[in-house]
Amino acid sequence: MYLDPAKKAEIFEKYGKSNSDTGSTEAQIALFSYRISHLTEHMKLNRKDYSTERALTMLVAKRRRLLNYLTDKDITRYRTIIKTLGLRK
């Protein structure tokens, strides 16, 4: 599996408040970004995998909703997470 618990804990530790902080918006956005990048690489090799394409679209939409929430809640946290993850917009 591409995402083992150690990698998840590493993402949550880096972007959350601690390695057990799985609920913060920044940690969830970072986890979704990691999964999106993995699925994007998979889609480059497997063009006709439509179920993965749908899952990728849903993940991007979920991340977009979280980013919109963070924009409304605290714009400085939004700007820092965009800069650290290298996302556009």
ABEGO torsion letter per residue (X at the ends): XABBAAAAAAAAAAABABAABAABAAAAAAAAAAAAAAAAAAAAABAABAAAAAAAAAAAAAAAAAAAAAAAABAAAAAAAAAAAGBBX
